[in-house]
């Protein structure tokens, strides 16, 4: 099953990728299947076909355990960030905040999750500061842990996360947002520079999928 997932991840839809300068140009998250060429009901790129999300169990920055399986019935938006990222991560966090605000009451159907791409730099303190700065305190579960723990997650999700050889304090990492439908399947993909309106449009559909 693990190798099957890795093979599926290799077919990441190029339409969902964006080159991210400085913070995470490593782009190539090896994600489920391809983007449909034909029209879809989604504003984000559609995974074809949708695939069950890999397991995701890890403690968050508050010490509470998160289990993706327990979120079935909700729309879950998952991304991979690090707190001292200078560009892409703040952009993603800011746009996710705007998305939740624009969703209004529909935001109750959504769980936003960030997984650390920097085990050393992402601590409860730095995460708290990051969430506060981007108005995501209480709105985003930010999963942290040891390198060994996080590497297992990166492997399952086909994520690239490694030091940037050109900038010692920077991390190259995959900059996608994964839209997981209420059924627990990865159904849509959003690049790092997604528009909040895309998620606002897609959440009601994902909540019924």
C-alpha positions as CSV (number, residue, x, y, z in Angstrom):
1,X,0.0,0.0,0.0
2,X,2.8,2.4,0.9
3,X,4.6,1.9,-2.4
4,X,1.3,2.2,-4.3
5,X,0.8,5.6,-2.7
6,X,4.3,6.7,-3.6
7,X,3.7,5.7,-7.2
8,X,0.4,7.6,-7.3
9,X,2.0,10.6,-5.8
10,X,4.5,10.7,-8.7
11,X,1.7,11.6,-11.0
12,X,1.1,15.0,-9.4
13,X,-0.9,17.4,-11.6
14,X,1.5,19.9,-13.0
15,X,-1.4,22.4,-13.3
16,X,-1.5,22.5,-9.5
17,X,2.2,23.2,-9.0
18,X,3.8,26.6,-8.6
19,X,7.4,27.5,-8.4
20,X,7.9,29.0,-4.9
21,X,10.9,31.3,-4.5
22,X,13.1,31.1,-1.4
23,X,10.7,29.2,0.9
24,X,9.6,26.2,-1.0
25,X,10.5,26.0,-4.6
26,X,11.0,22.2,-4.2
27,X,7.5,22.1,-5.6
28,X,7.3,18.5,-6.7
29,X,5.0,17.0,-4.1
30,X,4.3,13.5,-5.5
31,X,0.5,13.7,-5.2
32,X,-2.4,11.6,-6.2
33,X,-3.1,11.3,-9.9
34,X,-3.6,13.9,-12.5
35,X,-5.7,17.0,-13.1
36,X,-8.7,16.4,-15.2
37,X,-8.5,18.1,-18.6
38,X,-12.3,18.3,-18.9
39,X,-14.4,20.8,-16.9
40,X,-15.0,20.0,-13.2
41,X,-17.2,21.6,-10.6
42,X,-14.1,22.8,-8.7
43,X,-12.2,26.0,-8.9
44,X,-9.1,24.1,-7.6
45,X,-7.3,21.5,-9.7
46,X,-9.3,18.2,-9.5
47,X,-7.5,15.0,-8.6
48,X,-8.5,12.3,-11.1
49,X,-9.7,10.1,-9.6
50,X,-9.9,11.3,-6.0
51,X,-7.9,9.0,-3.7
52,X,-8.2,8.3,0.1
53,X,-5.8,10.5,2.0
54,X,-2.8,8.8,3.5
55,X,-2.9,8.4,7.3
56,X,-2.0,11.5,9.3
57,X,-1.5,11.1,13.1
58,X,0.7,13.5,15.0
59,X,0.6,15.9,17.9
60,X,0.0,19.6,17.3
61,X,1.8,22.6,18.7
62,X,-0.5,22.5,21.8
63,X,0.4,18.9,22.5
64,X,-3.0,17.6,21.4
65,X,-3.1,14.5,19.1
66,X,-4.5,15.0,15.7
67,X,-5.9,12.1,13.6
68,X,-7.1,12.8,10.1
69,X,-9.4,9.8,10.2
70,X,-11.4,11.4,13.0
71,X,-12.2,14.4,10.7
72,X,-14.3,12.4,8.4
73,X,-17.4,14.4,7.5
74,X,-15.5,17.7,7.4
75,X,-13.6,19.3,4.6
76,X,-9.9,19.3,5.6
77,X,-7.3,21.6,4.0
78,X,-3.8,20.3,4.6
79,X,-0.6,22.1,3.8
80,X,3.1,21.9,4.7
81,X,4.7,25.0,6.2
82,X,7.5,26.3,8.4
83,X,7.3,29.2,10.7
84,X,10.3,31.3,9.7
85,X,9.5,31.0,6.0
86,X,10.0,34.4,4.4
87,X,7.5,34.2,1.6
88,X,5.3,31.3,0.5
89,X,4.2,30.1,3.9
90,X,2.9,33.5,5.0
91,X,1.1,33.7,1.7
92,X,-0.6,30.4,2.2
93,X,-1.5,31.1,5.8
94,X,-2.9,34.5,4.9
95,X,-5.0,33.2,2.0
96,X,-6.3,30.4,4.2
97,X,-7.4,33.0,6.8
98,X,-9.1,35.1,4.1
99,X,-10.8,31.9,2.8
100,X,-12.2,31.1,6.3
101,X,-13.5,34.7,6.8
102,X,-15.2,34.7,3.4
103,X,-16.8,31.3,4.0
104,X,-18.6,32.7,7.0
105,X,-20.8,30.1,8.6
106,X,-19.6,27.5,6.1
107,X,-16.1,27.7,7.8
108,X,-17.5,25.4,10.5
109,X,-17.3,22.6,8.0
110,X,-13.6,23.1,7.5
111,X,-10.5,22.0,9.4
112,X,-7.3,23.6,8.4
113,X,-4.1,21.7,9.2
114,X,-0.4,22.6,8.7
115,X,2.3,20.0,9.0
116,X,5.8,21.2,9.8
117,X,8.4,21.1,7.1
118,X,11.1,22.1,9.7
119,X,11.3,19.9,12.8
120,X,14.1,22.0,14.3
121,X,12.7,25.4,13.8
122,X,9.0,24.8,14.4
123,X,8.5,24.8,18.2
124,X,5.3,25.4,20.3
125,X,6.6,29.0,20.8
126,X,7.4,29.8,17.1
127,X,4.1,28.2,16.0
128,X,2.1,30.3,18.4
129,X,3.8,33.4,17.1
130,X,3.2,32.4,13.5
131,X,-0.5,31.6,14.0
132,X,-1.0,34.9,15.9
133,X,0.8,36.9,13.2
134,X,-1.5,35.4,10.5
135,X,-4.7,35.4,12.5
136,X,-4.9,31.6,12.5
137,X,-4.8,31.0,16.2
138,X,-7.6,28.5,16.9
139,X,-8.3,28.2,13.2
140,X,-5.3,26.0,12.2
141,X,-4.0,22.8,13.7
142,X,-0.2,23.0,13.3
143,X,1.4,19.6,13.6
144,X,5.0,19.4,14.9
145,X,7.4,16.7,16.0
146,X,10.8,15.1,15.6
147,X,12.5,14.8,12.3
148,X,11.9,11.0,12.4
149,X,8.2,11.5,13.0
150,X,7.7,14.1,10.4
151,X,9.8,12.3,7.8
152,X,7.4,9.4,8.0
153,X,4.5,11.8,7.2
154,X,6.4,13.5,4.4
155,X,7.1,10.1,2.9
156,X,3.4,9.0,3.0
157,X,2.3,12.3,1.5
158,X,5.1,12.4,-1.1
159,X,6.4,15.7,0.3
160,X,9.8,17.3,-0.4
161,X,11.2,19.0,2.7
162,X,14.9,19.8,2.9
163,X,17.4,22.6,3.7
164,X,17.9,25.1,0.9
165,X,21.6,24.8,-0.1
166,X,21.6,28.5,-1.2
167,X,20.0,29.8,2.0
168,X,21.0,28.0,5.2
169,X,18.0,29.0,7.2
170,X,15.5,28.3,4.4
171,X,13.7,25.1,3.7
172,X,12.8,23.8,0.3
173,X,9.4,22.2,0.6
174,X,6.3,21.3,-1.4
175,X,3.8,24.3,-1.4
176,X,0.5,22.7,-2.2
177,X,-2.8,22.8,-0.3
178,X,-4.7,19.5,-0.4
179,X,-8.5,19.6,-0.4
180,X,-9.9,16.6,1.3
181,X,-13.6,16.0,0.9
182,X,-16.0,14.9,3.6
183,X,-15.5,11.3,2.3
184,X,-11.8,11.4,3.3
185,X,-10.5,11.5,-0.3
186,X,-8.0,14.0,-1.6
187,X,-10.2,15.7,-4.2
188,X,-8.7,19.1,-5.1
189,X,-5.3,20.7,-5.1
190,X,-4.3,24.3,-4.8
191,X,-1.0,26.0,-5.6
192,X,0.8,28.2,-3.0
193,X,-0.6,31.3,-4.8
194,X,-4.2,30.1,-4.8
195,X,-7.1,32.6,-4.6
196,X,-9.3,32.4,-1.5
197,X,-12.3,32.5,-3.9
198,X,-11.3,29.1,-5.2
199,X,-11.6,27.5,-1.7
200,X,-14.8,29.5,-0.9
201,X,-16.3,28.1,-4.1
202,X,-15.1,24.5,-3.5
203,X,-15.8,23.9,0.2
204,X,-19.6,23.5,-0.2
205,X,-19.0,20.9,-2.9
206,X,-16.3,19.1,-1.0
207,X,-18.6,19.0,2.0
208,X,-21.0,16.9,0.0
209,X,-18.4,14.7,-1.7
